Amino acid sequence: MRRDQRPNAHTVRLRRGTAVAVSLLAVVGLTLTAGPAAARDAGNGEASLGGVSWRADLSAPTTDVSNISRTDGALRLRDAGLGPASSHSARGQGTVVLPVRVLDRAVDLVAPDLDATVPAGARVAVEVRGRDGLGRWTEWREARDDAPALFPRAVTRVQTRITLTSAPNGTAPTVSALHLRAELGDTPKKAEAAEAFTTSVYATREGLVGGTTANGHVIVPNDHFVALPSRRGLSPKGSGQYSVRVCGPVRCETAPVWDVGPWNTRDDYWNPSSVRETFKDLPQGRPEAQAAYQNGYNGGLDGSGRRVLNPAGIDLADGTFYNVGLNDNGWVTVTYLWTGTGAPTTSFPTWGTAVNIRQQPTSASTRVAQLPGPTSVRVQCQVHGQLVEADGHSNDAWSYLPDYGGYISNIFIDVADTWLPGVPNC
């Protein structure tokens, strides 16, 4: 409400440690240092034509870290027996999300050189994502030693997420250093869907109050979030950058993706088969667990070899589960809000300082971000929520901001109308 009315992948080198050393391909957003590996080793500090290289500062301050200790410039598991509650495993797991790096050129192809000591049975995963000029994040992509990370579009901001997993016997990996190179490739990009993808999937209640999710969130009673069986759409802790719209028998709710499951961990079934990480022979929108349970796909087993006991493609935290009207496991309609290009790109000005962005359209819900001062924001949709009052004026409309994964009261949007013109309902 207006204030006057309201107020080409390069060759990577293997370094040998006391156990197995691995070389992975990844992008990280950290200190810019040099060009390609040969130039970096020569110490000339020059960026290559069309490419850029940098070394990750693994000790850089970040609030998004779970079960990771950082000593002597290396990453280690703090507790080799602590992992996400939803994994039902004694193997330890820890994750750190490194700060965003702004590059001086557009890139879409990235390749790293990771110095890590990985005992047999343990694992280090490096996942990366990029943000384009419209403020849209790509999904996370794991970068491995046999393939560079390739984004679906050119980006100028990159971020990395490093996950350490212990072996069954409790031995854990150590990450000592990470370099990477990024460049703009010539691979043709496929057109994205015009609208965010929507499908019907079977939902189960997650529960697990007191446990920790895959992004480090400690589950509380009546919590509001969801779990999907892939890390590609896992939001950083406390954010809703990857959120879904869940519609049940009674109502719909927008909730962030804060955990991984049910059943699988590499089943991004909302993606087209051509880019789906695994189970590429299944149609878009069909979870592997559903195919296994209903049709005996993969011998009726999930990706880890467990017998699938229900067709679930999404887990709902208790608060979300009951809010959408479920009393028992059942079918829901889910929209994966970060997919496609259907979100409006029109920006609206804001006013005020320290304006909170909330997980739900109510001031009592979790704060996911804060606008420090007047700016402009992209609005995807709007919904009626809590009535907010300021300077004798009131407004119950809230706008969903896809770049922050949360809601802002329309009372802080600097336009004349209480309900934004041309913006659809959530």
Residue pairs with C-beta under 8 A, 6 or more apart in sequence:
1 7
1 393
1 395
1 410
1 411
1 412
1 413
1 414
1 415
1 416
1 417
1 418
2 414
2 415
2 416
3 351
3 414
5 393
5 416
6 390
6 391
6 393
6 395
6 411
6 418
7 351
7 390
7 391
7 392
7 393
7 411
8 109
8 148
8 183
8 185
9 25
9 109
9 111
9 147
9 148
10 36
10 37
10 111
10 181
11 37
12 23
12 25
12 37
12 111
12 112
12 113
12 145
13 23
13 37
13 113
14 21
14 22
14 23
15 21
15 23
15 115
17 115
17 116
17 117
17 174
17 176
18 117
19 117
19 118
19 119
19 120
19 171
20 117
20 118
20 119
20 120
21 115
21 116
21 117
21 118
22 114
22 116
22 118
22 124
22 145
23 113
23 114
23 145
24 112
24 114
24 116
24 124
24 126
24 143
24 144
24 145
25 110
25 111
25 112
25 126
25 143
25 144
25 145
25 147
25 148
25 149
26 110
26 111
26 112
26 114
26 126
26 127
26 128
26 143
26 149
26 160
26 178
26 180
27 107
27 110
27 112
27 128
27 130
27 143
27 149
27 158
27 159
27 160
27 180
27 182
28 54
28 56
28 98
28 101
28 112
28 126
28 128
28 158
28 159
28 160
28 178
28 180
29 98
29 99
29 100
29 101
29 102
29 157
29 158
29 159
29 160
30 54
30 55
30 56
30 57
30 60
30 98
30 99
30 101
31 54
31 55
31 56
31 57
32 47
32 52
32 53
32 54
32 101
32 103
33 40
33 45
33 53
33 54
33 55
33 179
34 40
34 43
34 44
34 45
34 46
34 47
34 53
34 54
34 55
35 44
35 45
35 46
35 47
35 48
35 51
35 52
35 53
35 181
36 48
36 51
36 53
36 181
37 53
37 113
37 179
37 181
39 45
39 46
39 48
39 53
40 53
40 179
47 53
48 181
48 183
50 105
50 183
50 184
51 107
51 181
51 182
51 183
52 103
52 104
52 105
52 107
52 181
52 182
52 183
53 179
53 180
53 181
53 182
54 101
54 179
54 180
55 177
55 178
55 179
56 98
56 160
56 177
56 178
56 179
56 180
58 70
58 73
58 74
58 75
58 98
58 175
58 177
58 178
59 70
59 73
60 98
60 99
61 99
62 96
62 97
62 98
62 99
63 237
64 96
64 97
64 215
64 216
64 236
64 237
64 238
65 94
65 95
65 96
65 97
65 216
66 94
66 95
66 96
66 212
66 215
66 216
66 237
67 77
67 78
67 79
67 82
67 83
67 92
67 93
67 94
67 95
67 212
67 216
68 75
68 76
68 77
68 78
68 94
68 95
68 96
68 164
69 75
69 76
69 77
69 78
70 76
70 96
73 176
73 177
74 174
74 175
74 176
75 96
75 162
75 164
75 174
75 175
76 164
76 172
76 173
76 174
76 175
77 92
77 93
77 94
77 164
77 166
77 172
77 173
78 94
79 92
79 94
80 92
80 166
80 170
80 171
80 172
81 90
81 91
81 92
81 166
81 170
82 92
82 93
82 94
82 212
83 89
83 90
83 91
83 92
83 93
83 165
84 93
84 211
84 212
84 213
84 214
84 259
84 260
85 208
85 210
85 211
85 212
85 213
85 219
86 206
86 208
86 211
86 213
86 214
86 227
86 259
86 260
86 261
86 262
86 315
87 93
87 214
87 260
87 261
90 168
91 165
91 166
91 167
91 168
92 164
92 165
92 166
92 170
92 172
93 163
93 164
93 165
93 166
93 214
94 163
94 164
95 161
95 162
95 163
95 164
95 214
95 215
95 216
96 161
96 162
97 159
97 160
97 161
97 236
97 237
98 159
98 160
98 161
98 162
99 159
100 131
100 157
100 158
100 159
101 157
101 158
101 159
102 156
102 157
103 156
103 157
103 158
103 182
105 156
105 184
106 154
106 155
106 156
106 184
107 130
107 151
107 154
107 155
107 156
107 158
107 182
107 183
107 184
108 130
108 150
108 151
108 152
108 153
108 154
108 155
108 184
108 185
108 187
108 189
109 148
109 149
109 150
109 151
109 182
109 183
109 184
109 185
109 187
110 128
110 143
110 148
110 149
110 151
110 158
110 180
110 181
110 182
110 183
111 143
111 148
111 149
111 180
111 181
111 182
112 126
112 143
112 178
112 179
112 180
112 181
113 178
113 179
113 180
114 124
114 126
114 175
114 177
114 178
115 175
115 176
115 177
115 178
116 124
116 173
116 174
116 175
116 176
117 173
117 174
117 176
118 124
118 173
119 167
119 171
119 172
119 173
120 167
121 167
121 168
121 169
121 171
122 164
122 165
122 166
122 167
122 171
122 172
122 173
123 163
123 164
123 165
123 173
124 162
124 163
124 164
124 165
124 173
124 175
125 142
125 162
125 163
125 165
125 231
126 142
126 143
126 160
126 161
126 162
126 178
127 140
127 141
127 142
127 143
127 160
127 161
127 162
127 163
127 231
127 232
128 140
128 141
128 143
128 149
128 158
128 159
128 160
128 161
129 137
129 138
129 139
129 140
129 141
129 151
129 158
129 159
129 161
130 137
130 138
130 151
130 153
130 155
130 156
130 157
130 158
130 159
131 137
131 138
131 155
131 156
131 157
131 158
131 159
132 138
132 153
132 154
132 155
132 156
133 156
134 345
134 378
135 378
135 402
135 403
136 338
136 341
136 343
136 402
136 403
137 241
137 242
137 338
138 151
138 152
138 153
138 155
139 232
139 233
139 242
139 268
139 271
139 338
140 161
140 231
140 232
140 233
140 234
141 149
141 150
141 151
141 232
142 149
142 231
142 277
143 149
150 185
150 187
152 189
152 190
152 192
152 275
153 189
153 192
154 184
158 182
160 178
161 236
162 175
162 178
163 231
164 172
164 173
164 175
165 173
166 172
166 173
190 274
192 339
192 340
192 341
193 339
193 340
193 341
193 342
194 340
194 341
194 342
195 340
195 342
196 335
196 336
196 337
196 338
196 339
196 340
196 342
196 343
197 270
197 284
197 285
197 335
197 336
197 339
197 340
198 333
198 334
198 335
198 336
199 270
199 284
199 285
199 333
199 334
200 331
200 332
200 333
200 334
201 285
201 287
201 290
201 312
201 313
201 314
201 331
201 332
201 334
202 287
202 290
202 310
202 311
202 312
202 313
202 314
202 329
202 330
202 331
202 332
203 246
203 248
203 312
203 313
203 314
203 315
203 316
203 321
203 326
203 329
203 330
203 331
203 332
204 262
204 310
204 312
204 314
204 315
204 316
204 329
205 315
205 316
205 318
205 321
205 326
205 329
206 219
206 227
206 259
206 261
206 315
206 316
206 317
206 318
206 321
207 318
208 219
209 219
209 220
209 221
209 223
209 318
210 218
210 219
211 218
211 219
212 218
212 219
213 219
213 225
213 227
213 258
213 259
214 227
214 231
214 234
214 258
214 259
214 260
215 234
215 235
215 236
215 237
215 258
215 259
216 237
217 225
217 237
217 238
217 258
217 259
219 317
221 318
222 318
222 319
222 322
223 317
223 318
223 319
223 320
224 253
224 255
224 317
224 319
224 320
224 323
224 359
224 360
224 365
224 366
225 255
225 256
225 257
225 258
225 259
225 317
225 320
226 244
226 246
226 255
226 256
226 257
226 258
226 259
226 314
226 315
226 316
226 317
226 320
227 257
227 258
227 259
227 260
227 261
227 262
227 314
227 315
228 234
228 244
228 257
228 260
228 261
228 268
228 270
228 313
228 314
229 260
229 261
229 262
229 263
229 264
229 265
229 266
229 267
229 268
229 269
229 287
229 288
229 289
229 313
230 260
230 264
230 265
230 266
230 267
230 268
230 269
230 277
231 260
231 265
231 266
232 268
232 271
232 277
233 242
233 257
233 268
233 270
233 336
233 338
234 242
234 257
234 258
234 259
234 260
235 241
235 242
235 243
235 256
235 257
235 258
235 405
237 258
238 366
238 368
239 256
239 368
239 369
239 404
239 405
239 406
240 254
240 255
240 256
240 359
240 368
240 404
240 405
240 406
241 256
241 338
241 403
241 404
241 405
242 256
242 257
242 337
242 338
242 405
243 254
243 255
243 256
243 257
243 337
243 338
243 405
244 254
244 255
244 257
244 314
244 334
244 335
244 336
244 337
245 252
245 253
245 254
245 334
245 335
245 337
245 426
246 252
246 253
246 254
246 255
246 314
246 316
246 320
246 324
246 332
246 333
246 334
247 324
247 332
247 333
247 334
248 324
248 325
248 326
248 330
248 332
249 324
249 325
249 326
249 330
250 323
250 324
250 325
251 323
251 324
251 325
252 324
252 426
253 320
253 323
253 324
253 360
254 337
254 360
254 400
254 407
254 426
255 316
255 317
255 320
255 359
256 359
256 368
256 405
258 317
259 315
261 315
262 289
262 312
262 313
262 314
262 315
263 287
263 288
263 289
263 302
263 303
263 306
263 308
263 312
264 278
264 287
264 288
264 289
264 302
264 303
264 304
265 303
265 304
266 277
266 278
266 303
267 276
267 277
267 278
267 279
267 287
267 288
267 289
267 303
268 276
268 277
269 276
269 279
269 282
269 284
269 285
269 286
269 287
269 288
269 313
270 284
270 285
270 336
270 339
271 277
271 284
271 339
272 284
273 280
273 281
273 282
273 283
273 284
274 280
276 282
276 284
278 288
278 303
279 288
279 291
279 298
279 303
282 288
282 291
282 297
287 311
287 312
287 313
288 297
288 298
288 302
288 303
289 302
289 308
289 310
289 311
289 312
289 313
290 311
290 312
290 313
291 297
291 298
292 298
292 299
292 300
292 301
292 302
292 308
293 300
293 308
293 309
293 310
293 311
294 311
300 307
300 308
301 307
301 308
302 308
310 329
312 329
313 334
314 332
314 334
316 324
316 326
316 332
324 332
326 332
337 343
337 380
337 400
337 402
338 402
343 378
343 380
343 402
344 378
344 379
344 380
344 422
344 423
345 378
346 378
346 379
346 422
347 376
347 377
347 378
347 379
348 376
348 377
348 379
348 399
348 413
348 414
348 415
348 420
349 374
349 375
349 376
349 413
349 414
349 415
350 371
350 374
350 375
350 376
350 377
350 408
350 412
350 413
350 414
351 374
351 412
351 414
352 371
352 373
352 374
352 412
353 371
353 372
353 373
353 374
354 370
354 371
354 372
355 370
355 371
355 408
355 412
356 363
356 367
356 369
356 370
356 408
357 367
357 368
357 369
357 370
357 371
357 401
357 404
357 406
357 407
357 408
358 365
358 366
358 367
358 368
358 398
358 406
358 407
358 408
359 365
359 366
359 367
359 368
359 406
359 407
360 366
360 385
360 407
361 383
361 384
361 385
361 386
361 398
361 407
361 409
362 385
362 386
363 386
363 388
363 409
364 386
367 406
368 404
368 405
368 406
369 404
369 405
369 406
371 377
371 408
371 412
374 414
377 399
377 401
377 403
377 404
377 408
377 413
378 401
378 402
378 403
379 399
379 400
379 401
379 413
379 420
379 423
380 399
380 400
380 401
380 402
380 423
380 426
381 399
381 400
381 423
381 424
381 425
381 426
382 397
382 398
382 399
382 400
382 410
382 419
382 420
382 423
382 424
382 425
382 426
383 397
383 398
383 400
383 407
383 425
383 426
384 396
384 397
384 398
385 396
385 397
385 398
385 407
385 409
386 396
386 398
386 409
387 394
387 395
387 396
388 394
388 395
388 396
388 409
388 411
389 411
390 411
393 411
394 411
395 409
395 410
395 411
395 418
397 409
397 410
397 418
397 419
397 420
398 407
398 408
398 409
398 410
399 407
399 408
399 410
399 413
399 420
399 423
400 406
400 407
400 426
401 407
401 408
410 418
410 419
410 420
413 420
415 421
